[in-house]
Amino acid sequence: MKNILLLGSGGRECALAWKLSQSPLCGNFFIAPGNSGTSEYGRNLPFSYNDFESIKKACIEFNIDIVIPGPEEPLVAGIYDFIKNDPYLSHIVVVGPSKDGAQLEGSKAYSKKFMARHNIPTAAYKEFTVDSFEQGVAYIKRSEMPIVIKADGLAAGKGVVIADNTIDAVKAFRAMVMNKQFGDASKTVVIEQFLEGIELSVFVLTDGTNYVLLPEAKDYKRISEGDTGLNTGGMGAISPVPFADEEFMQKVTDRIIKPTIEGLKKENTVYQGFIFFGLIKVKGEPYVIEYNCRMGDPETEVVIPRLENDLVELCIKMSQGKLNEVVTEHSTRAAGAVMLVAAGYPGDYQKGNVMTGFGEVKGSLLFHAGAIKKGDAVVTNGGRILAVTSYGADIKQALAKSYENAEKIKYEGKYYRKDIGWEF
């Protein structure tokens, strides 16, 4: 039995908590800070996932064996190194990379250079700073449109602009570099070629040498139907992905997954944890758009329900360097998740609206995200509030069930996209 501390408070963490708590290997289970949903599976602790000193105290007090960071921020800030370099904590398994490994997500420039070194297919790019601003403008002016402008560092999912014309591209570039739109995150800006294709997310768990493949997913980032409007943290997801057939996934394995893990090992980068490959399929060929050093959200809300293995056992095998002894089993059922959000999201939105209707939901999993308990009530506490996930014989059937149950959850200002999975 392993005592586990899960860090985070979103829908991803709620799905992970649901899965981890089912394992016979799960002992005492804690989530920091958690939400109204995670409290059904373990004990929420009242501190931030970025509060390393409080994490240390909890690890000692509750005799924690495994720490699983959900979001990217603690990983990029070095939670792995903090735990491993502390004599009281160094025995703890951390399911996540070292600070150096987390740079795959923490720095777009780092990840682009890494891919160049290991011949991993990605869009052509250049990086610029304040000192090379004029060269950046010149580069934009001679580039084919549309073009992608990315803040180098973490920008809460908002640091990417796809510009359709030169004027908008220069404006976005200036806002990031000269006006410090994202603070230190946009001190360096990556300008890259726009790839025309269809996107998907692929996930592995690696022990640094071996890896296991988790179910793939496709998420829907735009706020409005028809994939229009502002980018969000994700409005829904599906798994499996119909166009990710065996031939395509073999290309992903050979050209992207294996070279990434081998590249990290060759460079002596400590990496034991999840790798999220944000991919695009262009004329049948896979390219990397981005790496993440953790699971995605809302993809986790469909990936984890389709993973049939014991997740705690996978984490233990990872820590032992024995993932080569495991074969992951993916459910033959499809999963579809619909995200309920607050009115106004991803702009300004209200918090504190009482939620009802949970008891009426039948045949779906409810993964709480921006929701907390206030007395006996569950109230909204974020932009993305609840993921409704369902199984089905196919994606259409799974989503039909999710939509049926999404109607039953009530709160003021409820909004959700009604066309998740529209291409299929």
N, C-alpha and C positions, 0 to 999 in steps of 0.2 A: 504493500500500500504506500502510495506516494502523496505527500502533502503538496498541494499545488497553489501557486499564486498567479492568477491571470491579470494582466494589466490592461486597462481600457474601460470604455463606457458606452460603446456603440453597438450597432446591430451585429457587426462582425464578432465582437466579444460575447454577445448573447448566444450566437450560434455555436461558438467554440465552447462556451460554458455548458450548453445543452449537451454537446457531444462528450466533453471530458467527464461530466458528472455521471454518464452512463457506464463508465469503465469500472470493472471490479478492482482495477489497480488504483483508482482514485480514492485517496484517504480524505483528510480534511481539505476543503476546497474554499479558496478565498478569491475575491475579485476586487480590484482597486481602480477607480472608485465604484465601478459597476453601474447598474441602472435597475429600474423596476422589474425587468425581466430576469437579469442575472441573479437576483435575490431568490428566485425560485430554485436555483441549482446549487447555490453556495452562499457564503457570507460576504456581503459587501463591506469593504473597509473604507473609512472616510478620508482618503487622501488621493492626491493626483498621481497619475501614472508617471509624471515627470519628477516627483518628489523622491529623490534617491535615498535620502536619509530615512524617510518614513518607510520606504520599501525595505531598507536594511533592518530597521526595528521590527517590522512585521515578519521578516524572514527568520529572525532569531527567536522572536516570541512564539511563533507558530510552527517552528521547526520545519521550514519549507524545504522541499527536495527539488522542486521544479518551478522555475519562473518562466512564464510565457508572455512576452510583450506583444500586445495586439497591434497598436499603432506604430508608425515609423519614428515619431519624435524621440521616445526613450532610446531606441536603437541607434539613431543617428547621434544622439547625445552621449552614447557610450555606456548604456546600462550593462552590457555584457562585460566590458572591461572593469567597470565599477565592482561588479559582483566577483569576478574572477581574481581581482587584485586585492580583495579584502580577506584577511586570514579567517574571519568568522563566517564568510559566505562562500569561499572558493570551491567548496564541495558541491554547491548547488548547480543543477543542470539549467542552462539558459537556452531556450528554444529561440535562437536569433543570432545574427552575426556579431562579430566584433565591430567596434567603431569604424575601423578601416573597411570592413566588408559592407557595412551599411552605407558607405559612400556610393555604392551602386545606385542607391535611390537619393542619397543626400546631395549629390552633385551631378547634374546633367553632363557637365564637361568631363568629370571623372569617368562616368559610364561610357561616354562616347569614345574617349581615348582607350578605355579597356576593350571595347568592341573592336576598335581599329587594330589593337595589338594582337587580338586573337581571331581576326578575320570573321567576325560575327556580322551578318548582314543587317545594316541599318541605313537610315537616310544620310546623305551627304550633309556636312555641317561646317560651320566656323564658330568660334567663340570670340566675344568682344567684351571690353570693359570701358570705363570712363575714358581711359587714356587712348583707346582705339575707337572712340565713338565715330569719328569721321570715316574711318575705314569701314566700319559697320554699315553706315549709311550708304557708302559706295557699293558695298557688297549687296545690300538690299536692292539698290537701283539696277544692278546688272543681273539680278536673279529672276527666274521665272516665277510668276505668281500662280496660285497662292503660295505663301511661305509661312513657316512656323517660327514664332518667337517664344523662347522659353527662358524663364528665370532659372539660374543654375541651381539654387538651393530650394529648400522646402518652402512652399507658399500656399499651404493648405488646399492644394488642388486647383488654385486659381492662377498659377504662374505660367499659363500657356495661352498664347493668342495665335489663331490661324487668320492671317491677313490676306484678303482677296486682291488687294491692290497696293501699290508702292506707298501711297500717302498714309494708309492705315498701318502699314508695316513700320514705317519710320516713326509714326506717332507712338505705337506700342513700344518700340525699341527705346525711344527717348524717355517715355514714362518709366520704364524699368531701370535703365542705366543712369540717366541724368536726374530724374525726379525721385529715384529710390522708392519706386512704387511698392516694392516688397522688402524694403530695408536691405539687410546684408544678403538676403536670398537672391537679389538681382544685381549685386555688385558685378557679377559676371553673367552675361547673357549668351545663350546658344541660339544661333539662327540656323535652321535646317530646312532641307528640301521637303516639300509636302508630298506625301505618298498617297496615291488614290487607291483605295481598296476597302476591305471590310475587316473590322477589328475583332479580336478575341483575347481572352486572358488564359494563360497556362500556368499551372502551379506545380512546384516540386517541393519536397522536403529533402534536404541533403545533410549528410554527416561530414561533408568536406571532401569525400572521395566518392561515395555511392549516393544514389538518390532514389526516391520513389515518386512516381507521377500521380498527382491527384486529378480528380475530374476537371475538365476545362469548363470555361463559362464565357458568356458574353454579357456585358452590362450596357446600360443605356444612360448616358450622362446628361443629355439635354433635358431641360425642365418641361418642354412642351411636346405635344404629339407630333409625329413626323420627324423626330430628331431635330427640332427647332428650338430657338430660345437660348437662354444662358446655360452654361455648363454648371452642373451640380456635383455633389459627391456620388451621385448614382441614383437613378429612379426605379431601377429594377434589374433583374438578371435572369438568365436562362442557362440550363445545363442539361444534356450535352449540347454542343454547338454543331448543327447539322452539316456545315461545310468543312468541319475539322475531321475529315475522313482519315483512314489508316495511312494512305499515301502522304497526305499533307503532314500528319503528325510524325511520320518517320523523318520527313525533312526537318521539322522543328527539333526533333531529338538529335539528329546528326549534325545540323548546322548551328543550332543555338544552345540547347540544354547542355549537351556534353562539352562543347568548347567553353561554355561559361564556367562550369564546375571545374574542368581541367585548368582553365586560365587562373581561377582563384587559387587553386592548389599550387600551380607553378609559381605564382607570385607570393606564396606563403601568407595568403590572406586567410585569417581564421573565419570560417563560415560554416556554422551548424545551425540550420533553421530553414525557414521557408524562403523560396525565391519565386516572385511573381514576374512572369514575362508578359508585358503588354505588347501584343503582336498585331501586325496587320498582314493580311493576305493580299498580295499584289500579283495579279495574273498567275495565280497558283503557287506563288513563292512566298515564304514567310520572311518578314523583317521585324526587327525589334524597334518598337517605338520608345519603350522605357522599361527599366527594371524597377521593381519595388522589393524591399527587403522584408516583407511581411505579407500576410494574406490581404486580399482586396475586400472592399466593402462597397456594394452589396453582394459581390460574387461569393463570398464565404457563405452567405445565407442560402446558396444553392449547391455549392461545392461540398460543404461539410455534410449536409443531409444525404448526398449521394455516395459519400465515402463509407464503405462498410467495415473497414478495419477499426480496431480499438486505437483511438488517437493517443492515449497515454502510453500504450505499448510502443507505438511508432516513435514517440518522444524518447522513450528509454532506449530503444534500438539506435536512434540517432546519436545519443550520448555515448553509446558503446562503439560507434563506428561500424555497426552491423546492419545497416539498411539493405545491404546486399542479400540478407537472409529473409527479406520480406517482399511479398508481392501484394500490391494494393488491389482491392476489389472495389469496383464501381457498380453502383446499383444500375440495373437495366431500366429502371424507371427514370423519367425526366423530372426535373424540378424547375418551378417558375416562381420568382419572387417579385412582388409589387411593393414599392416603398410608398408609405403614406407620409406626407410632408405637411408643414405648416403653411398657411396662406402667406404669400410674400417671399417665401424661400425661392432662390438663394439670396435674396435681398433681406431687408428687415422683416422680422416676424415676431409674433406674440409668443410668450411662454405662459405656462400656468393654467392652460385650459384643461378641464377635467375630461378624462376619456372613459367611455362606457362601451358595453356591447361584447366584452371579452367572452362572457359565458355563452353567447349565442353562436360563437364560431365553432364549426364542426369540420374536421378533415383538413385543417391547415395548421402549420406551425407559426407561432407568433414570436418574432425575434424583436424585442424592444430595442430602440436606439436612443433617440432623444426623448426619453420618458423616465420619470422618477416617481417614487411613492411619496405621498404627502398625507400622513395619517393613513386612513384606509383607502384613499383614492389614488389612482394613477393619473398624473398630470403631464402635459407636454413640457419639454425642457430643451428643445433643440429644433433645428430646421427639418432634419429627417427624423421621423418619430417612430415608425414601426414598419418592419418588413413582414409581409404576409407571404409565407412560402408553402407551396403545395406540391405533392407528387402527382404524376399522371402517366398514362401509357405513352404519351408524347407531350411535347411542349404545349400544344394548344389545350389539351385536357388539363394539364397542370395549372396553366394560367387561368383557365375558366374557373377552376376551384378557388384560386387566389382572389380573383375578382369578385366572386360570389361572397367570400368572407370579408373582403375589404369593405364592402357595403355595410357590413354589420357593425364595424367599429365606428363609434361616433365621437367627435369633438369639434369644437368651433373652428372653422377655417380649414377643414380637411381637404386635401388635394392629392390626387395621384394621376399618373399617366394611364390612359386606357388602351395603349397600343404597344405595350412591352411585347417583344417577340414578333413585331409586325412583318418582318421580312420572311418569316417562316410559316 
